[in-house]
Amino acid sequence: MRTHMHTPRSGGHRAMLARWAVTLLSLTWSTYHSLAIPRVTECGLSCSQGFTCRNHVNRNVFNSFCRQPPPSMSRSVLEALMLSTVMKCAPQDGCSLLLRVHASLTLHESLRGLEACSMSLDTQETHCHSMRVSRASRRQQVGQQLQVHFNCFEVSMAQSLYITLRTVPHFCGVQLNQQYNVEDCRDEDVGRNVPDCFGEAPFSWDHYLGRPSAEKLSYWVDRSRKVVLVQVPEAPGSPDYYLRLCLKWFTCEDAGEPVQVTANSVSRMVSLPYSQEMPCLCLESWPATPDAVRTQTCPFEDDTEALWDAIHYHPGSQALSWEPACPVSGHVSLCWRPGPGAHCLELENSDRPAHRRVQYSLVDTQPQLCLKFSTSLGFWVRCPFEQPRFPAWKMTIQWAPSRAHLRVAFFSPSPTSFQVRLCHRRKMWPLACHQKLQATPLPPASVSRGDFTTDPPVAFVDIPRDEACGPDTCIQGWRTDMHFSAPQQLCNLQCAAEAQTPGTSDLTESFSAKSGSHFPAKITSSR
């Protein structure tokens, strides 16, 4: 909740205004917790525009056996799994609860559909729904993002579920899992509209044990001041109370000193400062009684942006690392962007679990090399080498001394090994690549001008003109002395047919591929 409280800076009625603000914010908080659960008139399946999908009759078991994914399929093809409760109501029968499953994936030529399964953690009973993408959509939309909504999982209040999302066919290691707890009668909308809640009083352990309920705490976040404001309720005979902010891992680790609110405090409002919004930054509260039960509420559960910025590059070892500041369920991979705004393509053998520190050794500092973070909430891409302070190499294509060849030249601030391969576009991604060619190293320049882009190349490869020129052909070049290197790519070379004019330079106009251009490049003779 993003409610901001502005404290009056002056005026004789400061105390009255503060009490008014607390009352208003408390009402706002109550209203926030009373937001209605979304209604649906019927359960069903829907897909994003441009795709044709249909329900598929499914047995009440998981997709049992998996097969190895094809080499061209990234394990992060399933991008997001989001769960929420919806309500379906009938005039005479009241309302029932349904689980809405929202899935996001990148369509691959080998995928025929999706399967979502819900298992009750209490009874182990499992229900599955699956969908199929039409053959025409699969052919036309390969590489595009597909959004799918399942609305037909019947659930019960307070039910604990384990949701699994898998591909059809099921590829080993390509799935998303998430645990979900359905609302109970304490939710105002559920308590008012679900028949099982009629006449039932919400149960409270604090009430049963004769303790003041932690749920009566009102809090809100002032993001402009980076503080969590907490209002501790007054109750006859209530004990002192402790409050603190903590980082919730297996236990709640200190992020600030506990604040004690005594029973006779004049003000029962506490301001708890924080430095950064993180999903595991939680408010912990407990009464000052022996063996008190501590409760945690995490107001920043959806603030995951800060997690992905903890990326560090170590120039000495040329290692790239990331460490989660909060518990994360998902995976991390290196990827590269063929061009500005293009989808980030995963590098082979770079997939790592995200629940602990991740480190990649010998990483090429190219601006198009990025880190991709994938969780059940979606995916995020960070490109740490976009800043110009990182050294990068450059690939250019020009005429070779023999007019029957094109020369792929590499420029680098230091001696480096390179490789080139020819690729051909096809209707479905990825490119069909073959014929790896090792670049020939050249002696370093005896005198450097200080700018490696104006120094002579450090390596080159000559490619027959007939193989390199033409539509749907791409040339990729990358470093081979690194464990992880993002290729530079130039496509659709349009080679001019003019003969060289006597007396002109052997080399023609140079076209660079600084960011992996997809655009046609025309190579012409210099006159």
C-alpha positions in Angstrom: 0.0 0.0 0.0 1.5 3.3 -1.0 -0.2 5.8 1.4 1.9 8.9 2.3 1.5 10.9 5.5 2.6 14.5 5.4 3.3 16.0 8.9 2.4 19.6 9.3 5.5 21.8 9.8 3.8 24.6 11.7 0.5 25.8 13.1 -1.2 25.8 16.5 -3.3 22.8 15.8 -0.4 20.4 15.1 -1.5 17.8 17.7 -5.1 17.9 16.5 -4.0 17.5 12.8 -1.8 14.6 13.7 -4.7 12.8 15.4 -6.9 13.5 12.4 -4.2 12.1 10.1 -3.9 8.9 12.1 -7.6 8.5 12.1 -7.8 9.1 8.4 -5.0 6.7 7.6 -6.4 4.0 9.9 -9.7 4.3 8.0 -7.7 4.1 4.7 -6.0 0.9 5.9 -9.3 -0.7 6.9 -10.7 0.1 3.5 -7.6 -1.3 1.9 -8.1 -4.6 3.6 -11.7 -4.6 2.5 -11.0 -4.6 -1.2 -13.4 -7.0 -3.0 -12.2 -10.2 -4.5 -12.7 -10.0 -8.4 -15.9 -11.6 -9.7 -16.2 -13.9 -12.7 -19.5 -15.0 -14.3 -18.1 -18.3 -15.7 -14.9 -20.3 -15.6 -12.9 -20.7 -18.7 -9.6 -20.3 -20.6 -8.3 -17.2 -22.4 -5.2 -16.4 -24.4 -3.5 -13.2 -25.5 -4.7 -11.6 -28.7 -3.5 -13.2 -31.9 -3.3 -16.7 -30.5 -5.8 -19.5 -30.9 -6.1 -21.7 -27.8 -8.5 -24.4 -26.7 -9.1 -26.5 -23.6 -7.8 -30.0 -23.6 -9.4 -32.9 -21.6 -6.9 -34.0 -19.1 -6.5 -36.9 -16.7 -6.4 -36.0 -13.0 -2.6 -36.7 -12.8 0.6 -34.8 -13.5 2.3 -34.9 -16.9 4.2 -37.9 -15.6 7.3 -38.4 -17.7 9.6 -35.6 -19.0 11.8 -35.5 -22.0 15.0 -33.5 -22.5 14.3 -30.1 -24.1 15.8 -29.4 -27.5 19.1 -27.4 -27.6 17.3 -24.4 -28.9 14.9 -24.2 -26.0 15.8 -22.0 -23.0 14.8 -23.3 -19.6 13.3 -19.9 -18.9 10.8 -20.3 -21.7 8.1 -20.3 -18.9 8.4 -16.7 -17.8 5.8 -16.1 -15.1 3.2 -17.8 -12.9 0.8 -15.6 -11.0 -2.0 -16.8 -8.8 -5.1 -15.0 -7.4 -8.5 -15.8 -6.0 -11.7 -14.9 -7.8 -15.3 -15.4 -6.8 -18.3 -16.8 -8.8 -21.7 -15.9 -7.3 -25.2 -17.2 -7.9 -28.3 -15.2 -6.6 -29.6 -18.0 -4.4 -26.6 -20.2 -3.6 -24.1 -17.5 -2.5 -20.5 -17.4 -3.8 -17.8 -20.0 -4.4 -14.1 -19.5 -4.7 -12.0 -20.2 -7.8 -8.2 -20.0 -8.3 -7.1 -17.9 -11.3 -3.8 -19.1 -12.8 -2.0 -16.6 -15.1 0.9 -17.9 -17.0 3.3 -16.2 -19.4 5.7 -18.0 -21.8 7.7 -17.5 -25.0 6.3 -19.7 -27.7 8.8 -22.3 -29.0 8.4 -24.5 -32.1 8.4 -27.6 -29.9 5.7 -26.5 -27.5 2.1 -27.6 -28.1 0.5 -26.1 -25.0 0.5 -25.7 -21.2 -0.6 -27.8 -18.2 -1.5 -26.3 -14.8 -2.1 -28.6 -11.8 -3.3 -27.7 -8.3 -2.5 -30.1 -5.4 -4.1 -29.7 -2.0 -1.4 -29.9 0.7 -3.9 -31.3 3.1 -5.3 -34.2 1.1 -2.8 -34.5 -1.8 -5.8 -34.3 -4.2 -4.7 -33.0 -7.6 -6.7 -31.3 -10.3 -5.2 -30.4 -13.7 -6.2 -28.2 -16.6 -4.4 -28.0 -19.9 -4.6 -26.0 -23.1 -3.3 -26.4 -26.6 -2.1 -23.7 -29.1 -3.4 -24.2 -32.6 -0.9 -25.4 -35.2 -1.3 -22.2 -37.2 -0.6 -20.0 -34.1 2.5 -22.1 -33.4 3.9 -21.6 -36.9 3.1 -17.8 -37.0 3.9 -16.8 -33.4 7.2 -18.6 -32.6 9.3 -16.4 -30.3 6.3 -14.3 -29.3 5.1 -13.9 -25.7 1.9 -15.8 -24.9 -0.4 -15.0 -21.9 -2.7 -17.7 -20.7 -5.5 -17.4 -18.0 -7.0 -20.5 -16.4 -10.1 -19.7 -14.2 -11.6 -23.1 -13.5 -9.8 -24.4 -10.4 -12.4 -24.8 -7.7 -10.9 -24.1 -4.2 -12.1 -23.9 -0.6 -11.5 -21.1 1.9 -8.3 -21.4 3.9 -7.0 -24.1 1.6 -3.2 -24.5 1.1 -2.3 -25.4 -2.5 0.8 -26.3 -4.5 0.6 -25.1 -8.1 2.7 -26.6 -10.9 3.0 -25.2 -14.4 4.5 -27.4 -17.1 4.9 -27.4 -20.8 3.1 -29.8 -23.2 5.0 -32.0 -23.9 6.7 -31.9 -20.5 10.4 -31.0 -20.9 12.7 -31.8 -17.9 13.5 -28.8 -15.8 11.1 -26.5 -17.6 8.4 -25.8 -15.0 7.3 -23.3 -12.4 6.0 -24.0 -8.9 4.3 -21.9 -6.3 2.5 -22.4 -3.0 -0.8 -20.5 -2.5 -3.0 -20.0 0.5 -6.7 -19.2 -0.2 -8.4 -16.5 1.8 -10.4 -17.5 4.9 -13.5 -16.1 6.7 -11.4 -13.3 8.2 -11.4 -11.7 4.7 -14.4 -9.4 4.8 -15.5 -10.2 1.2 -15.2 -14.0 1.8 -16.9 -13.8 5.2 -19.9 -11.9 3.8 -20.5 -13.9 0.7 -19.3 -17.5 1.1 -22.0 -19.7 2.8 -19.5 -21.7 4.8 -18.6 -18.5 6.7 -22.1 -17.5 7.6 -22.6 -17.4 11.4 -18.9 -18.2 12.0 -16.7 -15.9 14.2 -13.1 -15.5 13.0 -10.8 -17.5 15.3 -7.8 -15.8 16.9 -5.1 -17.5 18.9 -4.4 -14.2 20.7 -8.1 -14.0 21.7 -8.0 -17.6 22.8 -4.9 -17.1 24.9 -6.2 -13.8 26.3 -3.5 -11.6 24.6 -4.1 -8.5 22.5 -4.2 -9.4 18.8 -1.2 -8.4 16.7 -3.6 -8.1 13.8 -5.1 -5.0 15.4 -1.9 -3.1 14.6 -2.3 -0.5 11.9 0.6 0.5 9.8 1.3 2.3 6.6 4.4 3.2 4.6 5.7 6.7 3.9 8.0 6.0 0.9 9.0 9.6 0.5 10.5 9.6 4.0 11.4 5.9 4.0 9.6 5.0 7.2 7.0 2.5 8.3 4.5 4.1 10.7 2.8 1.8 13.2 -0.1 2.5 15.5 -0.3 0.2 18.5 -3.9 -0.1 19.8 -4.9 0.8 23.4 -6.6 -2.0 25.4 -7.3 -2.3 29.1 -4.6 -4.3 30.8 -2.6 -4.7 27.6 1.2 -5.4 28.1 4.1 -3.5 26.6 4.7 -4.1 23.0 7.9 -4.5 20.9 8.2 -3.6 17.2 11.1 -3.8 14.8 12.0 -4.1 11.1 13.8 -7.3 10.1 15.0 -9.3 7.1 13.0 -12.5 6.9 15.0 -15.5 5.9 14.5 -18.8 7.8 14.3 -16.5 10.9 13.8 -12.8 11.1 17.3 -11.1 11.2 17.7 -7.7 12.7 17.5 -4.7 10.4 16.9 -2.2 13.2 16.7 -2.0 17.0 13.4 -3.1 18.7 11.2 -0.2 19.8 9.3 -0.7 23.0 5.8 0.8 23.4 4.8 0.9 27.0 1.2 0.5 28.3 1.3 4.1 29.7 2.9 5.7 26.6 1.4 9.1 25.7 1.9 8.3 22.0 1.4 4.8 20.7 2.6 5.6 17.2 6.1 4.4 16.2 8.2 5.4 13.2 10.6 2.7 11.9 13.1 4.0 9.3 14.5 1.8 6.5 17.0 2.2 3.8 15.6 0.3 0.9 12.3 -1.5 0.0 12.9 -5.2 -0.3 10.4 -8.1 -0.4 11.8 -9.7 2.8 11.8 -6.5 4.8 9.1 -7.2 7.4 7.5 -5.6 10.4 7.8 -7.9 13.5 5.8 -7.3 16.6 5.3 -9.2 19.9 3.9 -8.5 23.4 6.4 -8.1 26.3 5.2 -11.4 27.9 7.1 -14.7 28.4 7.1 -17.0 25.4 5.3 -14.4 23.3 4.4 -15.4 19.8 6.0 -13.0 17.2 4.1 -12.1 14.1 5.6 -10.7 10.9 4.0 -8.6 8.2 5.9 -7.8 5.0 4.7 -4.5 3.4 7.1 -4.7 0.4 6.4 -8.2 -0.8 6.0 -7.1 -4.4 9.0 -4.7 -4.4 11.5 -7.0 -6.1 13.3 -4.4 -8.3 16.1 -3.8 -5.7 17.0 -7.5 -5.7 18.3 -7.5 -9.3 20.7 -4.6 -8.9 23.2 -6.4 -6.6 25.5 -7.2 -9.6 29.2 -7.0 -9.2 32.0 -7.3 -11.8 35.5 -8.2 -10.6 38.1 -6.9 -13.2 41.0 -8.9 -11.8 39.3 -12.3 -12.2 36.9 -11.1 -14.9 34.0 -12.7 -12.9 30.4 -11.5 -12.8 28.5 -12.2 -9.6 25.1 -11.6 -8.0 23.8 -12.4 -4.5 20.2 -12.2 -3.4 19.5 -9.9 -0.5 16.2 -11.8 0.2 15.1 -15.4 -0.3 14.3 -15.9 -4.0 12.8 -18.8 -5.8 13.7 -18.8 -9.5 16.8 -18.9 -11.7 19.4 -16.7 -13.2 21.0 -16.9 -16.6 23.3 -14.9 -18.9 21.7 -13.7 -22.1 22.5 -11.4 -25.1 20.5 -9.0 -27.2 21.0 -9.3 -31.0 19.9 -5.7 -31.3 18.3 -2.7 -29.5 15.0 -3.7 -27.9 15.4 -7.3 -29.0 14.5 -10.3 -26.8 17.4 -11.4 -24.6 18.6 -14.8 -25.8 20.0 -17.2 -23.1 23.6 -18.3 -23.4 24.2 -22.0 -23.2 25.2 -23.6 -19.8 24.5 -20.3 -17.9 21.3 -21.3 -16.0 21.8 -21.2 -12.2 19.3 -21.4 -9.3 18.7 -18.0 -7.7 18.4 -19.0 -4.1 22.1 -18.4 -3.4 25.1 -16.5 -4.7 25.7 -16.8 -8.4 29.1 -16.3 -10.1 30.2 -16.6 -13.7 34.0 -16.7 -14.4 35.7 -15.2 -17.4 32.8 -13.0 -18.6 33.1 -10.9 -21.8 32.3 -7.2 -21.0 30.2 -6.6 -24.1 27.3 -4.1 -23.7 24.8 -6.6 -25.2 25.6 -9.3 -22.5 23.0 -9.2 -19.7 21.7 -11.1 -16.7 18.2 -12.5 -16.8 16.3 -13.2 -13.6 13.2 -15.4 -13.8 10.7 -16.0 -11.0 7.0 -16.9 -10.7 6.2 -13.2 -10.8 7.9 -12.6 -14.2 11.4 -11.9 -15.5 13.9 -9.0 -15.3 16.9 -8.2 -17.4 19.9 -6.2 -16.3 22.8 -5.3 -18.6 25.8 -4.2 -16.4 28.2 -3.5 -19.2 26.2 -0.8 -21.0 28.3 1.9 -19.4 31.3 3.0 -21.6 33.9 2.5 -18.9 33.9 -1.3 -19.6 36.4 -2.4 -22.3 34.7 -3.8 -25.4 35.8 -5.2 -28.7 34.4 -4.4 -32.2 33.8 -6.4 -35.3 33.7 -4.9 -38.8 33.1 -6.4 -42.3 35.0 -5.0 -45.3 36.4 -6.2 -48.6 39.3 -8.6 -48.5 42.3 -7.9 -50.8 40.9 -10.7 -52.9 37.6 -9.4 -54.2 36.1 -12.9 -54.0 36.1 -12.7 -50.2 34.8 -10.5 -47.4 37.1 -9.8 -44.4 35.7 -10.0 -40.9 38.1 -7.9 -38.8 38.3 -7.7 -35.0 39.5 -4.7 -33.0 40.4 -5.0 -29.3 42.4 -3.1 -26.7 44.3 -6.3 -25.9 45.3 -9.5 -27.8 42.3 -11.7 -28.0 41.1 -14.9 -29.7 38.0 -14.8 -31.9 35.8 -17.1 -33.8 33.3 -16.6 -36.6 30.3 -18.6 -37.8 27.8 -18.2 -40.6 24.1 -18.3 -39.8 20.9 -18.4 -41.8 17.6 -17.0 -40.8 14.6 -19.3 -40.8 10.9 -18.9 -39.9 11.5 -20.1 -36.4 14.1 -18.9 -34.0 17.0 -19.6 -33.4 19.2 -19.0 -36.4 20.6 -22.1 -38.1 24.4 -21.6 -37.6 27.3 -23.7 -38.9 30.9 -23.6 -40.2 32.8 -22.2 -37.3 36.0 -20.4 -38.5 38.9 -19.5 -36.2 40.2 -15.9 -36.7 43.8 -15.5 -37.7 45.7 -13.4 -35.1 47.7 -10.4 -36.3 50.8 -8.9 -34.6 50.0 -6.0 -32.2 50.6 -2.5 -33.5 54.1 -1.2 -32.7 52.7 2.2 -31.8 49.2 2.5 -30.4 47.2 5.7 -30.9 45.4 5.1 -27.6 42.1 4.3 -29.2 41.9 0.7 -30.2 39.1 1.4 -32.8 41.7 3.4 -34.8 44.5 0.8 -34.4 45.0 -2.0 -36.8 42.8 -5.1 -36.2 44.1 -7.9 -33.9 42.5 -10.8 -35.9 40.6 -11.5 -39.1 38.7 -14.1 -41.0 38.2 -14.1 -44.8 34.8 -15.6 -46.0 33.9 -16.4 -49.6 31.7 -13.7 -50.9 29.1 -16.2 -52.2 28.6 -17.6 -48.7 28.5 -14.3 -46.8 26.4 -12.1 -49.1 22.7 -12.4 -49.6 19.4 -12.2 -47.8 18.8 -14.2 -44.6 22.5 -14.6 -43.9 24.1 -13.4 -40.7 27.8 -13.3 -39.6 28.4 -13.8 -35.8 31.7 -13.2 -34.1 32.7 -13.8 -30.5 35.6 -14.3 -28.2 36.9 -17.8 -27.6 39.2 -17.0 -24.7 36.3 -16.4 -22.3 33.8 -18.8 -20.7 30.9 -16.6 -21.5 30.9 -14.2 -24.5 28.0 -12.4 -26.3 28.3 -12.6 -30.1 28.3 -9.5 -32.3 26.0 -10.1 -35.3 25.6 -8.5 -38.7 22.9 -9.7 -41.1 21.7 -9.3 -44.7 25.0 -8.1 -46.2 24.2 -6.5 -49.5 27.5 -6.7 -51.5 27.8 -4.4 -54.5 28.7 -6.0 -57.8 30.9 -3.2 -59.1 34.4 -4.0 -60.1 37.2 -2.2 -58.3 38.5 0.9 -60.1 42.2 0.8 -60.8 44.2 2.9 -58.4 41.8 2.8 -55.5 42.3 1.3 -52.1 41.8 -2.5 -51.7 39.7 -1.9 -48.6 36.2 -0.6 -48.8 33.8 1.1 -46.5 33.7 -0.6 -43.1 30.4 -1.6 -41.4 30.6 -2.3 -37.7 28.3 -4.4 -35.5 28.8 -2.7 -32.2 25.4 -3.9 -30.8 24.6 -6.9 -32.9 22.7 -5.2 -35.7 19.9 -7.0 -37.5 19.7 -4.4 -40.2 20.9 -4.8 -43.8 24.4 -3.6 -44.4 25.5 -2.5 -47.8 29.2 -3.0 -48.8 30.3 -0.8 -51.7 33.5 -0.1 -53.5 35.4 3.0 -52.6 35.9 5.3 -55.6 
